[in-house]
């Protein structure tokens, strides 16, 4: 045998090994993102179109009264910026789910799941990678928005970070949960129609909820049951160095619920993959 | 007694009412080549999914180097290297990035991962392509990279699910030769799923899987003799039925 021969020693995996594994997964997500320039540009153009065009057009139509966390009248561009940040994270979370479906079909998800680390840890690491990428997108967007008169206090940029981590985790885990249900790549169009658009429009991203209440009490009720509303409010308050405790609680609870369901779905003994026959339809 | 690289005992698996595997028994000793012969739909991929713990076996036991995959997955999966049927390397990343990512998935440090990766790439003669994107490699080269990746963490057992599908004759032979040399050099146990009968040699172990059941097992020579056949192809056809002859060529 060569000097390379396996000693067949079984190692105990400690915190340092866990750290290396998570760092490796996050690094791969970042590498993939950086190398897919089209994805990076698309992720930026989408909210910028809303900011530059949509907000300009609706500036005069939609008046926004003084509501917390704002202490004065704000431009409509300023109002929708937290919603557009949420939109970046929403799309990113769903695109991560698309990449999961894609990964699963081409098999790279399988090579991830064959790692000796616990599955919940692997999935959480994958999620952390997606969140890191979304945060990068958000700060580049905010930098451009600054030149468009969206200028929150400097400290708000720092206060925003933990809110982004939490809202990113919630939307990412929602995507992760959906990825265990979606089998076909084409179904992402369905995700757009049935998840992204309703979540975005039935929230406080584009208009304050009191406006929605005036228009339709029913839609107002629906908006209040939309977790995305609370992600947007959490971001909005954080950007002005305030904490909306109720939104924080809702987002935290939703994150736990979505992530638990995703881990369950990927559980080798109980989950959906086990019942269905696995990625690509095992024969 | 030597611990088997892989030991499967009494494993059955169903998807709803459909029985994918029925009471499968199989052992792979260290340094042994075991060919899992079966047509498409025989249950090979399901068996691989159970060994790699994509989902759990509900009956029987699967042990990798003596560690139960279901009860001790952290220990068992450390000794397992897998080459999946579909390509699972990331085309957008370089050869080295793919391998070091895999090293991280096994908890290796960056330096250790790079060193192990380069060492495996040298063995397959692709060290000079370490920084090239996967998409620039030929099908055979990408397959060899997948084998190198599966060995970065020094497993005791290598699973290969139809690894030569879609490759030309020369590339197929290269991969066969490489894997067989690994067995001799490293004492690696190999489970090689295929429906291509020319990939097995007389001294190999063979397990014939058909509709989820093991129809025959033993050395290739024994399986041929028991069937009174002249070749493994004839023995396989005799066991699984004449309608499958063309597929099993």
Contacts between the chains, C-beta under 8 A, distances in Angstrom:
chain1	res1	chain2	res2	distance
A	1	B	185	6.1
A	1	B	186	6.3
A	1	B	187	5.8
A	2	B	185	4.7
A	2	B	186	6.7
A	4	B	119	7.0
A	4	B	154	7.5
A	4	B	185	7.3
A	4	B	186	6.5
A	5	B	185	7.2
A	5	B	186	5.1
A	5	B	187	6.1
A	6	B	79	7.9
A	6	B	154	4.0
A	6	B	155	6.8
A	6	B	156	5.7
A	6	B	186	6.0
A	6	B	187	7.3
A	6	B	188	7.4
A	7	B	154	7.5
A	8	B	65	6.1
A	8	B	79	6.7
A	8	B	156	5.1
A	10	B	65	7.6
A	10	B	67	7.0
A	10	B	75	4.8
A	10	B	78	6.0
A	10	B	79	7.2
A	11	B	78	6.4
A	11	B	107	7.6
A	13	B	74	6.2
A	13	B	107	5.6
A	16	B	107	7.6
A	17	B	107	3.0
A	18	B	107	7.3
A	20	B	104	5.5
A	20	B	107	5.2
A	20	B	108	6.6
A	20	B	109	6.1
A	20	B	110	7.9
A	21	B	104	5.7
A	21	B	105	5.9
A	21	B	106	7.7
A	21	B	107	5.5
A	23	B	104	6.7
A	24	B	100	7.5
A	24	B	101	5.6
A	24	B	103	7.5
A	24	B	104	2.2
A	24	B	105	6.2
A	25	B	101	7.9
A	25	B	104	7.2
A	25	B	105	7.5
A	27	B	101	7.5
A	27	B	104	7.4
A	28	B	90	7.5
A	28	B	93	7.4
A	28	B	97	7.7
A	28	B	101	4.9
A	31	B	93	6.2
A	31	B	97	6.5
A	32	B	90	7.1
A	32	B	92	6.0
A	32	B	93	7.2
A	35	B	92	5.1
A	35	B	93	7.4
A	36	B	92	6.8
A	105	B	86	8.0
A	106	B	86	5.9
A	106	B	87	6.7
A	106	B	88	6.9
A	107	B	84	4.9
A	107	B	85	7.8
A	107	B	86	4.1
A	107	B	87	6.7
A	107	B	88	3.7
A	108	B	88	5.1
A	108	B	89	7.7
A	108	B	90	6.0
A	110	B	52	7.2
A	110	B	54	6.5
A	110	B	82	8.0
A	110	B	84	5.8
A	110	B	88	6.2
A	111	B	82	7.3
A	111	B	84	7.0
A	111	B	88	4.4
A	111	B	102	7.1
A	111	B	105	7.7
A	112	B	105	6.8
A	113	B	52	7.6
A	113	B	53	7.7
A	113	B	54	6.2
A	114	B	52	4.8
A	114	B	53	7.4
A	114	B	54	7.9
A	114	B	77	6.3
A	114	B	80	6.9
A	114	B	82	5.5
A	115	B	77	6.8
A	115	B	105	3.9
A	115	B	106	6.6
A	116	B	73	6.9
A	116	B	74	4.9
A	116	B	75	7.5
A	116	B	76	7.8
A	116	B	77	3.9
A	116	B	78	4.7
A	116	B	106	6.6
A	116	B	107	7.8
A	117	B	74	7.3
A	117	B	105	7.4
A	117	B	107	7.4
A	118	B	73	7.9
A	118	B	74	7.3
A	268	B	53	5.3
A	268	B	54	6.6
A	268	B	55	4.7
A	268	B	56	4.5
A	268	B	70	7.9
A	269	B	55	7.0
A	269	B	56	3.9
A	269	B	58	7.6
A	269	B	70	7.6
A	271	B	55	7.6
A	273	B	54	6.6
A	273	B	55	6.0
A	274	B	55	3.6
A	274	B	56	6.7
A	275	B	15	7.4
A	275	B	16	7.8
A	276	B	15	7.2
A	277	B	15	4.5
A	277	B	20	7.7
A	277	B	46	7.7
A	278	B	46	7.9
A	278	B	49	5.3
A	278	B	54	5.4
A	278	B	55	6.2
A	279	B	54	7.4
A	280	B	86	7.0
A	282	B	20	7.5
A	282	B	45	4.6
A	282	B	46	4.9
A	282	B	49	5.0
A	282	B	54	7.7
A	283	B	20	7.7
A	283	B	40	6.3
A	283	B	41	4.6
A	283	B	42	7.5
A	283	B	43	7.0
A	283	B	44	7.3
A	283	B	45	5.0
A	283	B	46	6.6
